[in-house]
Amino acid sequence: MPLPPAPTKRAATLAREAYDVVAKPVKKTGTSRAPKASANAAELQEKPQARNLPDAPVDLRRDKPAQPPLESPKSTPAGDKPSEAPARNRGVALLQEPAAKRKAPKNTGPAKLFVLDTNVLMHDPMCLFRFEEHDIFLPMIVLEELDSNKKGMTEVARNARQTSRSLDALAGSNGADIGIGLKLDATGHPEAGGKLFFQTQTLDYTLPTSLPQGKADNQILGVVEALRPLHPGREVVLVSKDINMRVKARALGLAAEDYQNDKALEDGEFLYSGALALPPDFWTKHGKTVESWQQGLYTFYRISGPIVPEMMVNQFVYFEAPGEPSLYARVTEIRAKTAVLKTLKDYNHLKHAVWGVTTRNREQNFAMNLLLDPEVDFVTLTGNAGTGKTLMALAAGLTQVLDERRYTEIIMTRATVSVGEDIGFLPGTEEEKMGPWMGALDDNLEVLAKTETSAGEWGRSATNELIRSRIKIKSMNFMRGRTFLNKYVIIDEAQNLTPKQMKTLITRAGPGTKIICMGNLQQIDTPYLTEGSSGLTFAVDKFKGWPHSGHIMLARGERSRLADFASEVL
């Protein structure tokens, strides 16, 4: 059968009428489709036939089943792969799909084989299902290390047990065969398209004599070395959270990568700051289109223009220019190409002091507006040491608990990760054990107690007792299953939490509860956590733009000139 002429236009520049052309049936001739050639006819019917489309591309791939005439775009089955042919040789099904809905083709090369280190499984037990179409290989020594770390009540032990349960579910799924690999989507994870392989036999490898053969890390390196010649057409990659492990692998000429799926951001410098500076020519360009109105003590502005797509709900915007009035506002609503700004309450002034505390800079004023807003249920504060995170959170909490009676009490907790060597077990009750970890609470309460000078010595003592009675110190180890009702919860040193621990704490919030997470991302003490994978970064990135949450990155320290200088030069 003669083929139609090749198309003269690329698919992207075809006329709209070409997208709606219905395929015409091919007429069969008696000579080429005789009954005696039934075998050939059956073979031809299984292959796609050329379609008589004017100026339309033709699918010449003979290894694909014939496509029926399409009258409307339909979704492609999950098992089909996108075409590798150029745009002018793609089928009608792709042409009939709008350009905006077309998905980028996946990598059509051979799937990679990732060898997982034990620390990856104990860091994220769901990592097995986050490698998309690639395959996973687990050495036997990894299973041994999982077994030796499964006992205990720590987060690592819980993750090891959850990983073991996931492996057991995969091995017990219907039609599972360890010899040919376990399908990772067999337990309800359709995003995982690869297979899981276990080490079922002894592998031959040779490592330098300087590496002890009995060490677990070196055995995993040996497995990676042995898999390379067994899979010559595939890339074998070691995935580990251990930096030294990756360095040794690269020194041996092996491919090694960090586990990236747990990172909310690749670079901590791109973390959402919560504030946006308006350009110097903002009023010049937008002054004629800005609408404003007064509602109570606040002024509202409705703006439009190219700057609106950069804004998010509850993001602070400010305009500062010499010789012009300043503007400090918060985005309260975004609709289409317009945004509504609401002016802020000025807590820099002494008449608006919160428990005797006034803010000293722009970012602190933004943070105080979030902390005292009853419509904001979740607040995250980041910044260097001495920027006032704990002091402002406590002052806002005491005002809303004791003066406004908005919350019943303050609950304060933090990650118990020490900077140096552990000093051992601490005596006493839960609150007494947490006492040494809450030195920041005592320091800030001492500052807040000095703000009340008119009540005398007895009055300050009574106030301190009242404050202490409304502040409860809790350990994170006993948070599982709890529900906080009408509580003001402060999570200090949140940069040392993993994303899973952060989720556990935030989901404790019941009706009327407000949670404040604070931390300095430059002071992470938890092993295997970085600025990009910290639970605090995870929470900031996931909650940005939610109408009932807010974030501010505090930039300027107010503790002392010594602390500010040390933060910059040390």
N, C-alpha and C positions, 0 to 999 in steps of 0.2 A: 504494500500500500504506500503510495507516495506521501511524503511528509509535507506539511505546509511550509511556506517560506519562513525564514528566521525573522523574529521581530525586529523592527527598526527603532523602537523606543524602549527606554528602560522602564521598569515597573513603576518607579516613583513618578514618572511624567506621563503615564497613560491617561487618556480621557476617562471621565467618570463613567461613560457608557460601557467601556470595556470591563468594568467591574461587575456589571449586571448581566453579562452575556451568558446565556444558558448553553451548556454543551450540547451539541447535536449528536444524535446516535450515528454510529458508523455503519454504512450499508455493507452487508456481506455479499460477496460475489460467489456464484456457484462453483467456479473453478477452484478457488482457493479454500473453500470450506466444504469440500465434498465429504460424504459420509465415510469413504474409505480412509480419509485422513483424520479420523476422530481423535487420535492421540495428539496430533499436531493442533487440532482445533481446541482441545481442552487446554493445551499448554498456552495457546494464544489468548484464550479467554481469561486466563489467570494473570495475564500481563496487561498493563495499561495501554489503551489504544490512543493514537493521536487524535486530537480534537480539532475540528474545523472552526477555529476561532480567528476572526480577522484581526491581525496585528496583535494577537494575544500570545503570551508565552506558552510553550508546550512542555509538558513533563515528559522527559525522555528517559527517566530512570526505569529500567526494566526489572529491577529487583524488588519493586513495591507493588502491592495489590492494586487492582484497578479502583479508581475513585468514582463513585456515582455522581451524576450531575448535581450541583449544589445550587439551591435557590436562596439560601440564607446562610450567613456565617454560622458554623458550628464549632464547638470546642474539639480540640485534638485529643485523642485518647492518651492516657498518661504514659503508656508504654512507647508511643511513637516518638521518634527523634526529629528535630527540625531538619529541613533540607540543607545540604551543603552547597547546592548549586547556586550560581550567581542569580541576581535579581531577575534577569531577563529569562531565565530558564526555570523559574518556579511555577508551581501549579496554580490552577484557578482558585483553589481553596484559600491560598495565601492572598491572592489578589482581591478576593471578595471580603477580606477582613480589613476593617479600617486601620489606617496607618498608626493611629494613636493607641490601638489596642494590641499591636503586634509586640511580642516579647522577643528580647534578644536571644539568639540561639545559645544553648548551653555549650560547654566545651565538648567537642565531638572527639577529642583524642582519647587515648586509653585512660581509664580511671586510675588515680593514684592509689598506692597502698600505704596507709598510715600505720606505723607501729607506735602504740601508745605506751608511755611510761606510766608507772603506778601513780605518781603524784597528780597526773591529769585526771585519772578516774576518781581519786579521793578529793580533788578540788571541785569537780563538777560531775556528779554521777550521771547526768543526762548527756554527757559529751559523746556517748556512743551514737546518738541519733542526730548529730550536728555536723556531719561531714558530707552532707548532700549525696552526690552519686558515687563517692569514692568508697573504697573498701578499707576495713580495719583489721589489723593483725595483733593478737595478744600473745606475747611469749608466756611460757609456763611459769617463769619466775615472777611475772606480774601477778598471776593468780595466787602464787604462794605469798607474796607481800600483801595482797588484799586479805588473805586469810589471817595473817599475823596481825593485821591492824583493825580487825572488825570488832574487837572487844573493847568495851568502855562506853562512856556517855559523851565523849567529845564529838565535835562536828566532823572530824576526820573519820572517827569510827562509824558514825551514822552514814556518812557518804560511802564508806567501804561496804557497809551492809546493803545499802540501796543499790550499789553497783552489782553486788552478788545476786540480788533478787532480779535485777534486769537481765543478767546473763542467764540465770535459771529460766526465766520466762522465755527468752529467745531459744534456748536449747530445748524447751518443752513445747514449743509451738507446733502446730499441725504441719507435717511434712518436713520438719527440720532434719538436716543431715550435716553433722559437723564435718564430714569428709569433704563435702563440696562447698561448705560455707553456709552460714545462717543468714537469712534475709533479715535486714534490720527493720524493715517495715512490717514484719509479721506480728508485732505487738501494738499496732495502732499508731505508728509514727510514719505517715506517708512522705514526710519530707526527707527521710533517709532512704536513698535508693541503692545503696551499696550492700555489701555482705560483710559478715564478721567471721574471721578465720582464727582458729586456735592453733597453737603449736602442738601437733600430734605426733611428731617424730623428732629424732635427734638431728640437728643441723650441724654441718661441718663448716667451721670458720677458723680463721687464724688472726689473732690479735697480737700486737707487740708484747714482748715478754715483760715490759715495764708495767703493764696493766695486770693487777691481780686477777686471776681467772675466777676466783670464787665470789667476787663482789657482784652484787645484783646489777648495778649499773653497767658493769662491763659485760655481763651476760646478755643484757638487752642490746648493747652495742654489737655483740657478736651475732645476735639474731638478725639485726639489720644488715650486717655485712654478708651473712649467708643468704638472705633473701634476694639480694641484688642479682646474682647470676641465675637464680631460679625464675626471675621475672625480668628478662632482658628488655622487654618492650614497655615496661612500666617504671614509673618513678617511685622508689621506696623512700619514705620520709619518716624520720623519727620525730615524734611530738612529745615535748617534755616541758615542764614548768621549771626545771632545774637548769640554771644558767651554765653551771660547770659541765653538766651532762651534754648540753648543746655544743659547748666549746670543744669538748673531747671528741664529739661526733664529727665536727667540722675538721678537726685536726687529723682525723682518720680518713677524710675524704667522703664522709657520709652526709647526706642531706638531713638537716635538722631545723625544726621550727618551734616557736613558742605556740601555746594554745591561745588562739586569738578570739574565740567565740565568747569568752567571758568578759571581754573588754567592751565597755560602752563607748569609749573613745580611743582612737589610736594615739592621740596626743592630748595631754592634759591642758595645753594652752587653748584648745578649742572648746573647753567647757563653757556651757551657758553661764553668762555672768549675771543675768537678771536685770541689767540696766542697758539703756541705749542712749547715746548722745545724739541729739538732733543736729543736723548740719548747720554751719554758721548762716547760710542763706535761707534757712527754713521759713522765716516770716516773710522774706522777700518773695519767695516762690509760692507759698501757700497762704499768705495773709488774706488774700481776697476770697479764698474758698473756704476758710475756716468758719464753722458755726460755733457759737458759744452761748451758754445759758447758765443761770444760777439756780442751784437747788440746795436750800439750807445754807450750810457753811462752805459748801464746795462749789467750784466752777467746773463746768464740763465743756469740752471742746470736741467737735467732730471734724476730723481731718481726712484728707484723701490725697492720693498721689503715689509715686513710686516707692516711698518709704514705708507704706502700710504693709506690704508683704514681708518686710523684715521684722515686724512686730509680733508679739505673742500676748495672750491674755495674762494679766497680772505682771507684765513687764513694766519696769519703770523707765520713763523717758525724761530727759532733762535738757534744757537749753541754757547755756551760759556764754555770754559774749560781753566784752567790755563796752560800757556805755548803753547797754540795753537791759530791760528787765529780764530776770531769770524766770524759768518755768520748770517746775518739778511736778510731775504727774505720773499716774499709773494707768495703763491700758485696761479698761474695764469691758470693752466689747469690740469685736471685729466682725464686720459684715461685708462680704464681697470686697470692695476696694476702699471701704471707709473704716475708720477706727475711732472709738470714743475714748477720750482721756479725761481723767478725774484728778483734780488737784489734791495735794497731800496736806496732812496736818503737820505743822512745824513743831517738832519735838526738840529743836535746838533752843527754843525760848524757855525761860525758867517757869513761866506760868503754865506750860504744858509738860512739866517734869513728870516722869513716871517713877513713883516711889523715890523721889528725890534725885533721879538720874536724868540728865539731859544729854542728848546726842551731840557729838562734836564734829561730825562731818556728814557729807551728803549720803554716803552708803549706810551709815548708822541710822540716819533718819528714815531711809527706805526700809531698813530692817524693822525698825520700831513700828512703822505703819503696818507691816505684815503681822507682827507679833500681837498687835492689839486689835486686829480686824477679826470679828467673830465669824465672818464668812470664809475665812481662810483656815482650813483644817490641817494643812501640812506645810511647814516652813523648813527650808534648808538654808544654813548659813555656813559659808566657807571663808577662810581667811587665815592670814599668818597669826602667830602668837601675839597677843596684846591688842587685837582689833576690837575687843569688847563683846564677843559672842555670848559667853556665859553670863556676864553681868547684865546685858540687855534682856536675855531670855528669863533670868530670875526676876528682874525688876518687873517685866511685863507679866510674869506669872503671879507674883505676889499681888500686884494691883488687881488682876482679874479674879484671884481667889479670895482675897481678904476684903477688898473694897467693893468690887462690882458683883461678887458672889456668882460669877459666870461658871466657874469650875469649883469642884469640892476640895481638891487638893493637888499638890504638885508631886509627880513621881519622877525621880531622877535615876538614870542608870547610865552605864558606860561599859565599853569593852575592857575587860581586865587583862590587858596585854602590857607587860612590864617593859620598861626601857632597857634595863640591865638584867642581872641575874635574879632569879626568883628567891625571895626570902623565906619561903616555906609556907606551911599552913598558918592561917590566922585564927585566933580564938574568938569565941563569942557567937552571937546570933548572926543571922543573915545581914542585918543592918550594921552590926559591929564589924563583921568581916569586910563589908564594903567601905567602912570608914576611911581606911588609909588610901583607898582609891579616889575618895571624894575630897581631896585637899582643895581642889578648885572651888567646890561648893562652900567650904568654910571661909576661904579667902574672900569670896564675893559677898557672902552674908555679912562678913565683918565690915565691908565697905558700905553695904546697904544699911546696916544698923547705925552707922555714924551719920547718916543723912537726917535722922530724927533727933533734933537737938532741943526741942521745946519741952519734951516730956520729963527731963531729968534722968538721973541714974536709975531710979526704980522703974520709971516708965520704959526706958530702953531695955531693961532686963525683962520686963513683962512682954514687951514686943518681941524680943528674941525668943522667949519661950513659946509665944504664939506662932511665930514663924516656923520654929522647929517642929511644932505639932502638926503643921500643914504640909510639911515636906517629908516624903517617904523615899528612902533609898532602897532600891531593889536590884537584885542581881539578874543579869540576862539569862543565867543558866536555868532559871525557873519561870521563864516567860511563856513557855509552850502551853497552849490551851487557855490562857487567861484572856479576860475581856475587861477593858477599862471603860467605865461609864462616867462621863462628865469629868474627865481628868485632864490635867495639863502635864503632858509627858515630855521630858527633856532627855534626849539621847546625846550624851557628850562623847567626844573622841570617836565619832561615827566613821572616821576614815579607816579604822582598823576592823570594820565589819565587812564580811563577804556579802555579795548580793543576796544569797539565801538567808543569812542572818538578818539583813535589813528587811527583807520581805516578812520574816517571822515577827519582827517587832512592829512593823507598820500595821500588819493585819490584826494586831491586838486591839486596835481602836474600836470602841463602841460608839453609840450615839452621844453627841456632845463632847467628844474628846478631841483635843488638839495635840499634835506631835511636832516637836522641834528637833531637828537633827543638826548637829554642829560638828565641825571638825576642820583640821588643817591637813590638806592633802600632801603637804611636804613633810609630814611627820608620821609616816606609816610604819608601824612596827610589826605588823603581821607578816609572816613569811609567805612568799608567793603572791602577795598583793602589790599592785602598782597603782599609780594615779588613774590609769585607764580602767582597771578592773576592780577598784574599791567599791564597796556597797554604797558609799556616799555619792560617788560619781554616777553610779547606776541609778540611784534615786533621783538625782538632779536631772539627768537626761530623760528619764521616763516620765517625770511629772511636769516637765516644762510645758506651759500652755494650758494646763488644766485649770478651770476657773476657780477651784478651791485650794490651790497651792501656790506657793511663791518661793523664789530663791533670790539671794543676794550674795555676791562675792565682796566681802569687806576688804578694802584695799589699803587703808591707812591705819597704822597702829597708834593706839592712844595710851599704852601702858606707861612708857617712859622713853626718854630719848636714848637711854642705854639699850633697851630692848629693841627699839626701832633700828638702831645702828647695827646691832648684832644680827638682826634678821636679814639685813642687806649684805653684810660683808662676810659673815661666817658660813 
